[in-house]
C-alpha cells in the first residue's frame, strides 16, 4: 500500500468546492460525480466560487486563518452550500466507541462535523453481539484491571503494617462477590458517562453491529447510513493458542468476571497482561504459576529491567516457569485443569489441580465481519488495518485508529490518534500522531514504568551511551521487612548529553514516570537533571542524584589519520629487525646506505604523523538515508485530465489547450503524475497561501517523518535544516515550518533557499555539507520541494504555459551526518559536489525567468536560448568535475592529447607528419567514472540530448525516463526520485559504486553531486511500488511512433503549413 501523504482531502475531495470546505457536499450515493469540464461541474464550480463573494458581501462570514477552529469548519460548511454535507447522512461514522473512537467522534463534532458512532449493547464480557460504549480500556481492560490491582495491594499493606507497630493479626477476610459488585457498579457508571459525553458533543449513538458496505455506507443493525468518512476503531480481542483444550482456558475478559477467586491458577504468557494478572491473583492469595517460552518475561522491554523484574517476581512468591510452552490443557476427573508444558528440548512438565488456566498470549485486531477487505481495505499479516501516517487506509474515505491498527496498543495512544484524526478530517488540517517518547507502565508486582529507548535501542541508535543505574531497598521496606527492591535507570546520549531513556521498577513507578515523560519529550539533558533539587525523602529523588555512570558504552572508533605514518614506521622497524641484512636486498652501490635509508623512512613516518596531527581535515559527510514522497491516489492527474481541467478554468482557448495537450503527450509524462487538489478544483478560490502550505506540509512533512522513522533519528537530534523551494517562500519560512511541526530545539540552525530553480536540491545539499564540515557530530536535514498550487499560470503566453504541462507535486528529504559511527549504516558518502553558475551572462541569466505576461499574469518563461545555455553550462561543469572523478587512464589520455596538440601548433612540420585523427581533441569517457546516472527530469528532450551527447545506454537513462513518466518534472527533487528508482531495481547499488546526480536550473546553473555507496544498497521504495518499466517503454514507443506519423502526415499535407480542421481532429484522436 502506498498512502504516504494523503490528500487529507476529505475537505477538498470534490471538484468545485474550495479546499477549506471541510464538510462540503460530495455526490450523493448512487449518483455519478460531475466530470471536469462538464456543464454540471462548471455550474458547481461557479456556485462554489460565488459563495465567498457572497460572504464578503455580508451574507456569510469569510474564512480566515485566525478564526477559531469550530468557526472555520462551520463557515466552510456554509461556503459549500446551504445543505453542508447533505448529500450524505453524516460527515463521519465511527464503528467502535472505545477510547480512540469516542475521542475522534466528539472532537470532530465539536469542529462542526455531523458524526454518528456505532457500538454494540453493553455487557461486562465482550462477544460478537455485546460490547459497550467505553471500549476495552474502560470496560474490560485498564480500568477494571487497575481496580483489581488496588484491591489486591491491601493484602501487602496489612502484612507490611506489622513492621510499623500494628498488632499482628490474621488477614481480614475478603469478599470476592462484594468487590465484583462494586467493580460492576463503577463500570456501569463509566459506560453511562461515556454515553453522556457523546450525547453532549451532539454525536448520535447507533446501537448495533457496524459493518462497512461500501466506501461511503455503513450498515448498523440492518439499517444503512451514508457518510463522507468512515472510522474503524473497534480495538482488539484476546487470542487463544491453537493447542488441545484451549477452549477450557479463560482470557483477560473472563478473568475480570470470575464468579469466585481461584485457589490455583496457571497463567500462560510473559507479556504485561500475564504479569499483571499473575500479581493480582498472587496478592489475593492464589497459588499462581506463570509460564512463558522466553528466558525472561516482558519481551521488548529493557534487558536489565527484565532481569531485575524477573528476580522481584520470584521474591514476591510468584512461581515462574521460563522456557516452557503449553502443549495441552485437559480436565481432570474432579473438574480441575492440568496444563501440560514442554521446553525446546521436548522435556514435558505438568501443572495440575488448577481451578483456572488463563491464556494471556496476545491480542488480535477485531475485524471479523466488518466487510473491510470486501471494499478494498488492506489488512496486515495479523489482521490489522494498514494505515498511513495520517491513519488513512487504502480506501481514501476509510480511516482507522487504536489497537485495530496494531501500532502502539495503548489507550493514551488511541486518544492521541483519535484527536489527530478529528483535526485531519473535520478541520482539513493534516495532523499525524506523534509517537515520540510514549510512556508505558506494567501494573505487576512490582510496578514497571518506562519512557524512551531501551539500552539496546540507544546503543544501536547513538553508539556512545552513558548508563546510570541505581538499585536500593525503599525506606518503607527497610522496616516492613518486604524483600522487594527498587531499580532505576537512565540512558544518556554521550555526544549531546540528552537523556534518551528512563526506566523504573518499583512502587509508584507509573506516577513518577509520567513526569519524566514530559522531561524526555522536552529533550532534557543529564546536566539539567543533575541541577534539579530532589524531594526528600522519596524514591523519585534518586533520578536526580545519580552522578556516576554505571558504565560508558563506546563503539570502536575508525582508523585515525596517523595510519599512513604507522604503516611507514612499521615497515622501517620491520626492516631493522629483519634477519636478512637490508643491504643484501639493495644494489651494491646502495648497500652501504641502508641504515641511512631506514632512518629516512622513520623520519618520514614521524613527519607524516606530525603533519596529520597538525593539519585540519574535513570530516566525511554521509547520506544516511533519504525519502521521496508519492502523492495519494486522489491527487492522480492522468494526461487525459488536462483538457477537462483547462476547460473548467475558463482561461484557455482551444488553441492553448491543444498546445498544452501536445506538450504533455510528447514530453514523456505518464498517467500517474500528481497535481494537488487546489489545482484540480479548477477555480481561483481554491488557490492561495494556505492551500500552498497544505501542499508543502502534505508532501514534505510526510517525507521527513518517513525518513526519520526509517533512519531511527529523532527530530530533536537535527542540528541543521536546509530547505529549497524556488517559487514558494512564505513567512515564516519553510525551514521554520519544519522546525515548528517537528518541535525541533532552538539550537537547530535553519536555512531556506528560494528562487534557485531545479538545481537547488544539490545547492541545498552542498550548503548542508559545508555546515557539517565545520560542526562535528551533527545531523543535517535537507528538504527539497517545488510548489505547484501557487504557481499555476492562467495566461496565454505559450512559453509560460509549458510549466503547467511539465511540473507536478513533489517532495524529498535527505538526512546527512558527519558522525564517524554512521559510516557503516549510511548509504552513501558525498564524494564530490561541483557547481557551475553562469548568472553573470545576460543570456544565461534570462533563459528561465519568473515574470509577467502582457496581461500581467505571473508565470515562468522558458527562453529559446535554454538548450544552448544548458549545453554550455554542462561542458563547464564536466570540465571542473573530470579531474575529481575520472580514472587516471582517462586523465592521462586527455593530458597527452592536449600536449600533442600544443606541440603540433608550435611545430608545423610535426603537425604535417601526424595523422589527422591524432590531432582531434580527446573527449574523456565519463561512463568510466560512474555506475549510475540521475539526470534531472527537465523533459524528454533534455534526457534525449544527454543520452546522445554522453553515449548512454537505454538502461542508464531508464531511472530518469521512469521518474519523468511516473512523477513528471519534480524540479529539484527529481535526482532523489531517480536514486530511489535505482535502489528499487533488481541490482540496486553495489558497494563502492558511484552515482552521478546532474541538476540544472534558472540562473543559469548546472550542478553535479557524486555519491559513493558505503555498502550494498537495495531498497523497495514505496514511491515505486507497482511500477512497470516494460509498460512504460511500450507506451513511450507508441507515443513516439504516433508523433512521427503525425509529423510525416503534416509534411505530406502541406510542408508544414496549417492543417485542415478535420485532420487536426484526427491527430488529436491519435494522441
Residue pairs with C-beta under 8 A, 6 or more apart in sequence:
1 378
1 386
1 388
1 394
2 630
2 1022
2 1023
2 1025
2 1026
3 387
3 388
3 390
3 392
3 393
3 394
3 632
4 388
4 389
4 629
4 630
4 632
4 702
4 703
4 706
4 1022
4 1023
5 388
5 389
5 390
5 629
5 630
5 631
5 632
5 698
5 699
5 701
5 702
5 703
5 811
6 388
6 390
6 392
6 396
6 430
6 632
6 634
6 698
7 13
7 396
7 631
7 632
7 634
7 635
7 676
7 677
7 698
8 390
8 392
8 424
8 425
8 428
8 430
8 698
9 19
9 428
9 632
9 634
9 677
10 22
10 228
10 229
10 397
10 424
10 425
10 428
11 19
11 20
11 21
11 22
11 23
11 24
11 76
11 427
11 428
12 18
12 19
12 20
12 21
12 428
12 677
12 678
12 681
12 686
13 26
13 396
13 634
13 677
14 24
14 25
14 26
14 27
14 33
15 33
15 34
15 36
15 41
15 44
15 45
15 648
15 680
15 681
15 682
16 34
16 41
16 44
16 45
16 47
16 48
16 681
16 682
16 683
17 24
17 25
17 44
17 48
17 80
17 681
18 24
18 48
18 51
18 52
18 76
18 79
18 80
18 681
18 683
18 685
18 686
19 428
19 677
19 678
19 681
19 686
19 690
19 691
19 694
20 63
20 72
20 76
20 79
20 428
20 690
21 48
21 76
21 77
21 79
21 80
22 73
22 76
22 77
22 111
22 112
22 113
22 425
22 426
22 427
22 428
23 73
23 76
23 77
23 80
23 84
23 85
23 91
23 112
23 113
23 114
23 228
23 426
24 48
24 76
24 77
24 79
24 80
24 81
24 84
24 85
25 80
25 81
25 83
25 84
25 85
25 86
25 87
25 88
26 33
26 85
26 87
26 88
26 216
26 228
27 33
27 34
27 87
28 87
28 88
28 226
29 87
29 88
29 214
29 216
29 217
29 226
31 87
34 40
34 41
34 44
35 41
35 644
36 641
36 644
36 645
36 647
36 648
36 680
36 682
37 643
37 644
37 645
37 647
37 648
41 648
41 682
42 648
42 650
45 648
45 681
45 682
45 683
46 683
47 81
48 79
48 80
48 81
48 683
48 685
49 683
49 684
49 685
51 60
51 78
51 79
51 80
51 81
52 62
52 63
52 79
52 685
54 60
55 61
55 62
55 63
55 75
55 78
55 79
56 62
60 75
60 78
60 79
61 67
61 71
61 75
61 78
62 75
63 72
63 75
63 76
63 79
64 72
65 72
65 690
67 75
69 111
69 423
69 427
70 110
70 111
70 112
72 427
73 111
73 112
73 113
73 426
73 427
74 112
76 112
76 428
77 84
77 85
77 112
78 84
84 114
85 91
85 114
85 228
87 226
88 216
88 226
88 227
88 228
89 114
89 116
89 225
89 226
89 227
90 114
90 115
90 116
90 204
90 225
90 226
90 227
90 228
91 108
91 113
91 114
91 115
91 227
91 228
91 229
91 425
91 426
92 104
92 105
92 108
92 113
92 114
92 115
92 116
92 227
92 228
92 229
92 230
92 231
92 425
92 426
93 115
93 116
93 117
93 118
93 206
93 210
93 218
93 225
93 227
93 229
93 230
93 231
94 101
94 104
94 105
94 115
94 116
94 117
94 118
94 230
94 231
94 233
95 101
95 118
95 210
95 211
95 212
95 218
95 230
95 231
95 232
95 233
95 234
95 370
96 117
96 118
96 119
96 135
96 210
96 231
96 232
96 233
96 234
96 235
96 402
96 404
97 105
97 117
97 118
97 119
97 131
97 132
97 133
97 134
97 135
97 194
97 198
97 205
97 233
98 134
98 135
98 136
98 137
98 138
98 233
98 234
98 235
98 402
98 414
99 135
99 137
99 138
99 402
99 411
99 414
99 415
99 418
100 135
100 233
100 235
100 401
100 402
100 414
100 415
100 417
100 418
101 117
101 119
101 135
101 231
101 233
101 234
101 401
101 402
101 418
102 117
102 133
102 134
102 135
102 194
102 197
102 198
102 418
103 414
103 415
103 418
103 419
103 422
104 231
104 233
104 401
104 417
104 418
104 419
104 421
104 422
105 115
105 116
105 117
105 198
105 201
105 203
105 231
105 418
105 422
106 115
106 197
106 198
106 201
106 203
107 201
107 418
107 419
107 422
107 423
107 426
108 115
108 421
108 422
108 425
108 426
109 115
109 201
109 202
109 203
110 201
110 422
111 422
111 423
111 426
111 427
112 426
113 425
113 426
115 201
115 202
115 203
115 204
116 203
116 204
116 205
116 206
116 225
116 227
117 133
117 198
117 203
117 204
117 205
117 206
118 206
118 207
118 208
118 209
118 210
118 218
118 220
119 131
119 132
119 133
119 205
119 206
119 207
119 210
120 126
120 129
120 130
120 131
120 132
120 207
120 208
120 209
121 129
121 130
121 131
121 132
121 207
122 130
122 131
122 132
122 133
122 139
122 188
122 191
123 130
123 131
123 132
124 139
124 140
124 184
124 187
124 256
124 257
125 140
125 253
125 254
125 257
126 132
126 136
126 139
126 140
126 237
126 253
128 209
128 369
129 209
131 139
132 139
132 191
133 191
133 194
133 195
133 198
133 205
134 187
134 190
134 191
134 194
135 141
135 235
136 235
136 236
136 403
137 143
137 411
137 414
138 187
138 190
138 191
138 194
139 187
139 190
139 191
140 252
140 253
140 256
141 252
141 411
142 411
143 186
143 187
143 190
144 183
144 187
144 256
145 252
145 256
145 276
145 277
145 280
145 443
146 443
147 183
147 186
148 183
148 256
148 280
149 276
149 279
149 280
149 443
151 174
151 179
151 284
152 279
152 280
152 281
152 283
152 284
152 445
153 283
155 171
155 174
155 283
155 284
155 285
156 283
156 445
156 482
158 171
158 172
159 171
159 480
159 482
160 476
160 477
160 480
160 481
160 482
161 480
162 168
162 480
162 481
163 479
163 480
163 481
164 479
164 480
174 261
174 284
176 260
176 261
177 259
177 260
180 257
180 259
183 256
195 205
198 205
199 205
206 220
206 221
206 223
206 225
207 220
207 221
208 220
208 221
208 222
208 223
209 220
209 221
209 369
210 218
210 219
210 220
210 370
211 218
211 219
211 220
211 369
211 370
211 371
212 218
212 219
212 230
212 232
212 370
212 371
212 372
212 374
212 375
212 377
212 398
213 219
213 224
213 371
213 375
214 375
215 230
215 375
215 376
215 395
215 396
215 397
215 398
216 226
216 227
216 228
216 230
216 397
217 224
217 225
217 226
217 227
218 224
218 225
218 227
218 230
219 225
228 397
229 397
229 398
229 399
229 425
230 397
230 398
230 399
231 398
231 399
231 400
231 401
231 421
232 367
232 370
232 372
232 377
232 385
232 393
232 398
232 399
232 400
232 401
232 404
233 400
233 401
233 402
233 404
233 414
233 418
234 365
234 366
234 367
234 370
234 402
234 404
235 365
235 366
235 402
235 403
235 404
236 363
236 364
236 365
236 366
236 403
236 404
236 406
236 409
237 363
237 364
237 366
238 251
238 252
238 253
238 359
238 360
238 362
238 363
239 359
239 361
239 362
239 363
239 364
240 246
240 247
240 249
240 251
240 359
240 361
241 268
241 326
241 359
241 361
243 326
243 327
243 328
243 329
244 328
244 329
244 330
245 328
245 329
245 330
245 331
245 337
246 329
246 359
248 329
248 330
248 331
248 337
248 357
249 268
249 329
249 356
249 357
249 358
249 359
250 258
250 356
250 357
250 358
250 359
251 358
251 359
251 360
252 273
252 277
252 358
252 360
255 277
255 356
255 358
258 356
261 281
261 284
261 285
261 286
262 281
262 286
262 354
262 355
262 356
263 286
263 287
263 355
264 286
264 287
264 288
264 289
264 336
264 353
264 354
264 355
265 281
265 286
265 287
265 288
265 289
265 354
265 355
265 356
265 357
265 358
266 288
266 289
266 290
266 291
266 337
266 339
266 351
266 354
266 356
266 357
266 358
267 274
267 277
267 278
267 281
267 288
267 289
267 290
267 291
267 358
267 360
268 274
268 291
268 292
268 326
268 339
268 357
268 358
268 359
268 360
268 361
269 290
269 291
269 292
269 359
269 360
269 361
269 362
270 290
270 292
270 293
270 294
270 296
270 297
270 298
270 299
270 322
271 297
271 298
271 299
271 360
271 361
271 362
272 298
272 442
272 444
273 360
274 290
274 292
274 297
274 358
274 360
274 361
275 290
275 297
275 298
275 309
275 313
275 442
275 444
276 442
276 443
276 444
277 358
277 360
278 288
278 290
278 313
278 318
278 444
279 313
279 316
279 318
279 443
279 444
279 445
281 288
282 288
282 316
282 317
282 318
282 445
283 445
287 319
288 318
288 319
289 319
289 321
289 339
289 351
290 297
290 313
290 318
290 319
290 320
290 321
291 321
291 324
291 325
291 326
291 339
291 341
291 351
292 321
292 322
292 324
293 322
293 323
293 324
293 325
294 322
294 323
295 322
295 323
296 303
296 306
296 307
296 310
296 322
297 306
297 309
297 310
297 313
297 320
297 322
298 305
298 306
298 309
298 442
298 448
299 306
301 309
301 448
301 450
301 454
301 503
302 450
302 454
302 455
302 456
302 489
302 501
302 503
303 454
303 455
303 456
304 455
304 469
304 487
304 489
304 503
305 448
305 450
305 454
305 487
305 489
305 503
305 505
308 471
308 487
308 505
309 444
309 446
309 448
309 505
310 320
310 322
312 446
312 484
312 485
312 505
313 320
313 444
313 445
314 320
315 483
315 484
316 445
316 446
316 483
316 484
318 445
321 341
321 349
321 351
323 343
323 344
324 341
324 342
324 343
324 349
325 341
325 342
325 343
326 339
326 340
326 341
327 340
327 341
327 342
327 348
328 339
328 340
329 337
329 338
329 339
329 340
329 357
330 337
330 338
330 340
331 337
331 338
332 338
332 352
332 353
336 352
336 353
336 354
336 355
337 354
337 355
337 356
337 357
338 350
338 351
338 352
338 353
338 354
339 350
339 351
339 354
339 357
340 348
340 349
340 350
341 348
341 349
341 350
341 351
342 348
342 349
343 349
363 403
363 409
364 382
364 383
365 379
365 382
365 383
365 384
365 385
365 403
365 404
365 405
365 406
366 404
367 379
367 383
367 384
367 385
367 404
372 379
372 385
372 393
372 398
373 379
375 395
375 398
376 394
376 395
377 385
377 393
377 394
377 395
377 398
378 385
378 386
378 393
378 394
379 385
379 386
380 386
380 406
382 406
384 404
384 405
384 406
385 393
385 400
385 404
385 405
386 393
386 394
386 405
387 393
387 399
387 400
387 405
389 432
389 433
389 702
389 705
389 706
390 420
390 421
390 424
390 430
390 431
390 432
391 399
391 400
391 401
391 405
391 417
391 420
391 421
391 424
391 433
392 398
392 399
392 632
393 399
393 400
396 632
396 633
396 634
399 421
399 425
401 414
401 417
401 418
401 421
402 409
402 413
402 414
402 417
402 418
403 409
403 414
405 417
407 413
407 417
407 435
408 435
408 438
410 438
410 440
412 438
413 433
413 435
413 438
416 433
416 434
417 433
419 431
420 431
420 432
420 433
421 431
423 429
423 431
424 430
424 431
428 694
430 694
430 697
430 698
430 701
432 701
432 705
436 521
436 714
436 715
437 451
437 452
437 517
437 520
437 521
438 451
438 517
439 449
439 450
439 451
439 513
439 514
439 516
439 517
440 449
440 450
440 451
441 447
441 448
441 449
441 450
441 509
441 510
441 513
442 448
442 449
443 510
446 484
446 486
446 505
446 506
446 507
446 509
447 505
447 506
447 507
447 508
447 509
447 510
448 503
448 504
448 505
448 509
449 503
449 504
449 509
449 510
449 512
449 513
450 501
450 502
450 503
450 504
450 513
451 501
451 502
451 513
451 516
451 517
451 520
452 491
452 499
452 500
452 501
452 502
452 520
453 461
453 491
453 500
453 501
454 491
454 501
454 503
455 465
455 467
455 489
455 491
455 501
457 501
458 465
458 491
458 493
458 500
458 501
459 465
459 553
459 555
460 712
461 500
461 712
461 713
462 493
462 494
462 495
462 500
463 554
463 555
463 819
463 821
464 493
464 494
464 495
464 552
464 553
464 554
464 555
464 821
465 491
465 492
465 493
465 494
465 500
465 552
465 553
466 491
466 492
466 494
466 526
466 549
466 551
466 552
466 553
467 489
467 490
467 491
467 492
467 549
467 550
467 551
467 552
467 553
468 489
468 490
468 491
468 492
468 526
468 546
468 548
468 549
468 550
469 487
469 488
469 489
469 490
469 546
469 550
470 487
470 488
470 489
470 542
470 546
471 485
471 486
471 487
471 488
472 485
472 486
472 542
473 484
473 485
473 486
474 484
474 485
474 486
474 506
474 507
474 539
475 537
476 482
476 507
477 483
477 484
477 485
484 506
484 507
485 506
486 504
486 505
486 506
486 507
486 539
486 542
487 503
487 504
487 505
487 506
488 503
488 504
488 506
488 539
488 542
488 543
488 546
489 501
489 502
489 503
489 504
490 499
490 501
490 502
490 526
490 529
490 543
490 546
491 499
491 500
491 501
491 502
492 498
492 499
492 500
492 526
492 549
493 500
494 552
494 554
495 777
495 819
496 525
496 717
497 525
497 526
497 527
498 523
498 524
498 525
498 526
498 716
498 717
499 519
499 520
499 524
499 525
499 526
499 529
500 520
501 520
502 513
502 516
502 517
502 520
502 543
504 512
504 513
504 543
506 539
507 539
508 539
508 540
512 539
512 540
512 543
515 540
516 543
519 529
523 716
523 745
529 543
529 544
530 544
530 547
532 544
533 544
534 540
534 541
534 542
534 544
534 545
535 541
555 821
557 820
558 820
558 823
560 612
561 612
561 613
561 617
562 609
562 612
562 613
564 608
564 612
565 605
565 606
565 608
565 609
565 612
566 605
566 609
568 601
568 602
568 604
568 605
568 608
569 602
569 605
569 606
569 609
571 601
572 598
572 601
572 602
572 605
573 602
575 582
575 598
575 601
576 582
576 598
581 594
582 594
582 595
582 597
582 598
583 590
583 591
583 592
583 594
584 591
586 593
586 594
590 597
618 773
619 772
619 773
619 776
619 818
619 820
620 818
620 823
620 829
620 830
621 769
621 772
621 773
621 816
621 817
621 818
621 829
621 830
622 816
622 817
622 818
622 819
622 822
622 823
622 826
622 827
622 828
622 829
622 830
622 1014
623 814
623 815
623 816
623 826
623 827
623 828
623 829
623 830
623 1011
624 711
624 713
624 779
624 815
624 816
624 817
624 822
624 825
624 826
624 827
625 707
625 710
625 711
625 814
625 815
625 826
625 827
626 707
626 812
626 813
626 814
626 815
626 827
626 976
626 979
626 980
627 703
627 704
627 706
627 707
627 710
627 812
627 813
628 703
628 810
628 811
628 812
628 973
628 976
628 977
628 980
628 1021
628 1023
629 699
629 700
629 702
629 703
629 810
629 811
629 812
629 1023
630 1022
630 1023
630 1025
631 674
631 676
631 698
631 699
631 809
632 674
634 677
635 674
635 675
635 676
635 677
635 680
635 809
636 671
636 672
636 673
636 674
637 645
637 673
637 674
637 675
637 680
637 808
638 671
638 672
638 673
639 661
639 664
639 665
639 669
639 670
639 671
640 671
641 680
642 657
642 660
642 661
642 664
642 805
643 657
643 661
645 679
645 680
645 682
646 652
646 656
646 657
646 660
647 657
648 682
648 683
649 682
649 683
649 794
651 794
651 795
652 660
652 794
652 796
653 796
656 796
656 798
656 801
658 1064
658 1068
659 798
659 801
660 801
660 804
660 805
661 1068
661 1071
662 1071
663 801
663 802
663 805
663 806
664 805
665 1039
665 1043
665 1071
666 940
666 1039
666 1043
667 805
667 806
667 939
667 940
667 941
667 964
668 939
668 940
668 943
668 961
668 964
668 965
668 1036
669 805
669 806
669 808
669 964
669 965
669 968
670 965
670 966
670 1032
670 1035
672 965
672 966
672 967
673 808
673 966
673 967
673 968
674 808
674 809
674 967
674 968
675 788
675 808
675 809
676 691
676 694
676 695
676 698
676 788
676 789
676 809
677 686
677 691
678 686
678 687
678 688
678 691
678 692
678 694
678 695
678 789
679 686
679 687
679 788
679 789
679 792
687 789
687 790
687 792
688 790
689 730
689 790
691 789
691 790
692 728
692 730
692 787
692 789
692 790
693 730
693 737
694 789
695 787
695 788
695 789
695 809
696 725
696 728
696 734
696 737
696 785
696 787
696 811
697 737
697 741
699 785
699 809
699 810
699 811
700 723
700 734
700 738
700 783
700 785
700 811
700 813
701 738
701 741
701 742
702 811
703 783
703 811
703 812
703 813
704 715
704 738
704 742
704 781
704 783
704 813
705 742
706 813
706 1022
707 781
707 813
707 814
707 815
708 714
708 715
708 742
708 815
711 815
713 779
713 815
715 742
715 743
715 744
716 743
716 744
716 745
717 779
718 742
718 744
718 748
718 779
718 780
718 781
719 747
719 748
719 749
719 771
719 775
719 778
719 779
719 780
720 748
720 749
720 750
720 751
720 768
720 771
720 772
720 775
720 778
720 779
720 780
720 781
721 735
721 738
721 739
721 744
721 748
721 749
721 750
721 751
721 780
721 781
721 783
722 735
722 750
722 751
722 752
722 753
722 764
722 765
722 767
722 768
722 771
722 780
722 781
722 782
722 783
723 733
723 734
723 735
723 738
723 750
723 751
723 752
723 753
723 764
723 782
723 783
723 784
723 785
724 752
724 753
724 754
724 756
724 760
724 761
724 763
724 764
724 782
724 783
724 784
724 785
724 972
725 734
725 752
725 753
725 754
725 760
725 784
725 785
725 786
725 787
726 754
726 755
726 756
726 757
726 758
726 760
726 786
726 971
726 972
726 1001
726 1002
727 754
727 755
727 786
727 787
727 790
727 791
727 850
727 860
728 734
728 785
728 786
728 787
728 789
728 790
728 791
729 752
729 754
729 755
732 740
733 750
733 752
734 752
734 783
734 785
735 750
735 751
735 752
735 783
736 750
736 752
738 744
738 750
738 781
738 783
739 748
739 750
749 771
751 764
751 767
753 760
753 763
753 764
753 767
755 850
755 1002
756 763
756 972
756 1001
756 1002
756 1003
756 1005
757 848
757 971
757 972
757 1000
757 1001
757 1002
757 1003
757 1005
758 786
758 936
758 938
758 969
758 971
758 972
758 974
758 999
758 1000
758 1001
758 1002
759 936
759 972
759 999
759 1000
759 1001
759 1003
759 1005
759 1006
759 1007
760 784
760 971
760 972
760 999
760 1001
761 782
761 784
761 812
761 971
761 972
761 973
761 974
761 975
761 976
761 999
762 833
762 835
762 972
762 975
762 997
762 999
762 1007
762 1008
762 1009
763 835
763 1005
763 1007
764 782
764 783
764 784
764 972
765 782
765 814
765 816
765 830
765 833
765 1009
766 833
766 835
766 1007
766 1009
768 780
768 781
768 782
768 816
769 780
769 816
769 830
769 833
771 778
771 780
772 778
772 780
772 816
772 817
772 818
773 818
775 818
776 818
777 818
777 819
778 817
778 818
778 819
779 815
779 816
779 817
779 819
780 815
780 816
780 817
781 813
781 814
781 815
781 816
782 813
782 814
782 815
782 816
783 811
783 812
783 813
783 814
784 810
784 811
784 812
784 813
784 814
784 971
784 972
784 973
784 976
785 810
785 811
785 812
785 972
785 973
786 807
786 810
786 970
786 971
786 972
786 973
788 807
788 808
788 809
791 803
791 807
791 859
791 860
792 804
793 800
793 801
793 803
793 804
793 857
793 858
793 859
793 860
794 857
795 801
795 853
795 855
795 857
795 859
796 853
796 855
797 853
797 854
797 859
797 861
799 861
799 862
799 863
800 853
800 859
800 860
800 861
800 862
801 859
802 862
803 859
803 860
803 862
806 938
806 939
806 968
806 969
807 968
807 969
807 970
807 971
808 967
808 968
808 969
808 970
810 967
810 970
810 971
810 973
810 974
810 977
811 973
812 973
812 976
812 977
814 976
816 830
817 826
823 829
823 1014
824 1014
824 1015
825 1015
826 1014
827 989
827 1013
827 1014
827 1015
827 1017
828 995
828 1011
828 1012
828 1013
828 1014
828 1017
829 1011
829 1012
829 1014
830 1009
830 1010
830 1011
831 884
831 885
831 994
831 1010
831 1011
831 1012
832 881
832 884
832 885
832 1008
832 1009
832 1010
833 1007
833 1008
833 1009
833 1010
834 877
834 880
834 881
834 884
834 1007
834 1008
835 877
835 1005
835 1006
835 1007
835 1008
836 873
836 876
836 877
836 880
836 1005
836 1006
836 1007
837 1003
837 1004
837 1005
838 844
838 845
838 869
838 872
838 873
838 876
838 1003
838 1004
838 1005
839 845
839 1003
839 1004
839 1005
841 869
841 1004
843 865
843 869
844 865
844 869
844 872
844 873
844 1003
844 1004
845 1003
845 1004
846 863
846 865
847 862
847 863
847 865
847 866
847 869
847 1002
847 1004
848 860
848 861
848 862
848 863
848 866
848 1001
848 1002
848 1003
848 1004
849 860
849 861
849 863
849 1002
850 858
850 859
850 860
850 861
851 858
851 859
851 860
851 861
852 858
852 859
853 859
867 941
867 945
869 1004
870 942
870 1000
870 1004
870 1006
871 945
871 949
873 1000
873 1004
873 1005
873 1006
874 946
874 949
874 998
874 1000
874 1006
876 1006
877 1006
877 1007
877 1008
878 926
878 1008
881 1008
881 1010
882 890
882 891
882 894
882 924
882 926
882 929
883 891
884 1010
885 926
885 929
885 930
885 994
885 996
885 1010
886 894
886 924
886 926
886 928
886 929
887 928
887 929
889 928
890 924
890 925
890 928
890 929
891 924
893 922
893 924
894 922
894 924
896 922
897 920
897 921
897 922
898 921
898 922
900 914
900 918
900 919
901 919
901 921
903 910
904 910
904 911
904 914
904 919
905 911
911 919
926 950
926 996
927 950
927 951
927 952
927 956
929 994
929 996
930 994
930 995
930 996
930 1010
931 989
931 990
931 993
931 994
931 995
932 956
932 959
932 979
932 982
932 989
932 993
932 994
932 995
932 996
933 952
933 956
933 957
933 959
933 960
933 995
933 996
933 998
934 959
934 960
934 974
934 975
934 976
934 978
934 979
934 982
934 995
934 996
934 997
934 998
935 942
935 943
935 946
935 957
935 960
935 975
935 978
935 998
936 942
936 960
936 974
936 975
936 998
936 999
936 1000
936 1001
937 943
937 960
937 963
937 964
937 967
937 968
937 969
937 970
937 974
937 977
937 978
938 969
938 1000
939 964
939 969
940 961
940 964
943 957
943 960
943 961
943 964
946 952
946 957
946 998
947 956
947 957
958 981
958 1029
959 978
959 979
959 981
959 982
960 974
960 978
961 1032
961 1036
962 978
962 981
962 1027
962 1029
962 1032
963 970
963 974
963 977
963 978
963 981
964 974
965 1032
965 1035
965 1036
966 1024
966 1027
966 1032
967 974
967 977
967 1023
970 977
971 1001
972 999
972 1001
974 999
975 997
975 998
975 999
975 1009
977 1023
978 997
979 995
979 997
979 1011
980 1019
980 1021
980 1023
980 1024
981 1021
981 1024
981 1027
982 988
982 989
982 995
983 989
983 1017
983 1018
983 1019
983 1021
984 1018
984 1019
984 1020
984 1021
984 1024
985 1018
987 1018
988 1016
988 1017
988 1018
988 1019
989 995
989 1013
989 1016
989 1017
989 1018
990 1013
990 1016
991 1013
991 1014
991 1015
991 1016
992 1012
992 1013
993 1012
993 1013
994 1010
994 1011
994 1012
994 1013
995 1010
995 1011
995 1012
995 1013
996 1008
996 1009
996 1010
997 1008
997 1009
997 1010
997 1011
998 1006
998 1007
998 1008
999 1006
999 1007
999 1008
999 1009
1000 1006
1000 1007
1039 1071
1042 1070
1042 1071
1045 1070
1046 1067
1046 1070
1049 1063
1049 1067
1050 1056
1050 1059
1053 1059
1053 1060
1053 1063
1059 1067
